[in-house]
Amino acid sequence: MAVVKQSNDGTQAMPDDDDESSQDQAEARRETRKDPPTRVDYKASAPPKSAGPSFFAIYKKGHGYWTRMGTAVGAGFLGVVVAYELYSQIPTFLHGTQQHDKRVAFIAAAVFLIAYSVWAWWFTNKPSTVEFLIATDSEMKKVNWTTRKELIGSTKVVIIFMFIISIFLFTCDLIFGAFFHLIGVLRTMF
């Protein structure tokens, strides 16, 4: 005889007996309880898309702050340097240094700087770029930075090694110079 227990929510649980017929009955009950598949109306209009964030909204504000600031400073510096080079080089291409040529150069540099700023803002605020910068910031926090004492010790080793190598190469150069002077390849010794 199969014993069927009732659960707290009022539904019957699986029978405790290993009888195959009672298991088949329990499975049939489960199948009849399944909801029929819902119909999808493809002709219905799609819900309107939300406006989303504006162009000037910062994606994931506050995450990866220092990496983002460093990227912004680097991009800004690059934009200013290129704009200055445009301003200084355009009069050369226009074959003169007249006031008109400088005005054209200034307008070209200003247009470049504005276009570059808009592009840099868009690119550094793109979700894929932001995710990369946030991941970079989190990885930089995991780095085991050396202490001041270790850094000074390593720097001393590098400087001493460089002096030793330079003295060795200078000595080799003097020896080879004297040798080639003796066999007549070089006319002067030094």
BELJOKA-V970346 format. One record per helix or strand. SS is the DSSP state (hx for helix, st for strand). FROM is the first residue (numbers start at 1). LEN is the number of residues. If there is no record, write none. Layout:
BEGIN
SS,FROM,LEN + SS,FROM,LEN
END
This chain:
BEGIN
st,4,3 + st,12,4 + hx,20,14 + hx,65,29 + hx,99,26 + hx,127,16 + hx,148,35
END
